[in-house]
């Protein structure tokens, strides 16, 4: 094994950091990269970092499943070089066009200009459009669809189109003999770790739920269609190897079962209170609503938008059956952080939630009305008219907030 080395685009090894591939099954290797410093992905906070996973299969036709984000190309090619001369790669599978998976493709095609690329029809269109100035004219791209198979020697690859899970071009690749599903963006997590398997890392299912909530929640219908499709195809899995995070090998079907549960919007009997505050009045109201919910014996969480990770809050929102949103009035409208969160939430389209709005104001109201308007126009259910106070909540206002909390708890129980 090569040590203290790194690889340039031309494949020449140089002194640098140790690079190690990991064999996940006989002849199947993880050759991806760990992004220890990733802290933001599409605006989704990633405090644990992330990975870009690529997989190399050694057979009569040496096959690379996906590439990595462009700046990490040298690291990927260095890992491949420990297993085989990268110039000997015959096939490249592009499961998804998005840049975190394909932006090393032009560089690898410089190394293996005659390699055949396999992608979906929309994947081919996306690759040719995005890389029109990077030599794509000479790329040999073969379009595949659900059920298509190719032999790479002793092993067989089968392709599954997964339209809008989460892009139109997305597909999965199934290694039949080893029962490994290369699932690209489905079933992943954003965590950086030196371990490669989920049973080696604590809390992976929670990380997977946060990932689902922030990336795949809008596509619940497609998740359910996919689950039915693989059932009809009779696929069994010894491993599910996503493009982000660690590989599922301990009862891997349980991540698919979790996706089905999340897609069905199976919320818990809980209330989530999301708010921001300027001079403390809205926060007082939020805490009184919290006390009302707690007194009724229902699980409740209180989250200040400027003091909590929005990505985790979205996961909590997915789990909650009732959501209370509180805002002070700013310039006759809702507070700017509330407006931003509503925009983010609207794009994720959480299902089956009941909403209540509260807030405070000084010389002019507007926050509660603005939030209710935004929720209604986005198709969310508001359970009762909002409640707002002028300047600060006095005891009678606090009592009303506790009563509201009790009613929200009753709704959560239903």
Secondary structure by P-SEA (a helix, b strand, c coil): cccccccccccccccccbbbbbbccccccccccccccccccccccccccccbbbbbbbcccccccccccccaaaaaaaaaaaccccccccbbbbcccccccccaaaaaaaacccbbbbbcaaaaaaaaaaaccccccccbbbbbcccbbbbcccbbbbbbbbccccccccbbbbbcccccccccccccccccccccccccccaaaaaaaaaaaacccccaaaaaaaaaaaaaacccccbbbcccccccccccaaaaaaaaaaaacccccbbbbbbccccaaaaaaaaaaaaaaaaabbbbbbbccccccaaaaaaaaaaccbbbbbbccccccccaaaaaaaaaaaaacccbbbbbbbccccccccaaaaaaaaaaaaccccccbbbbbcccccaaaaaaaaaaaaaaaaaaac
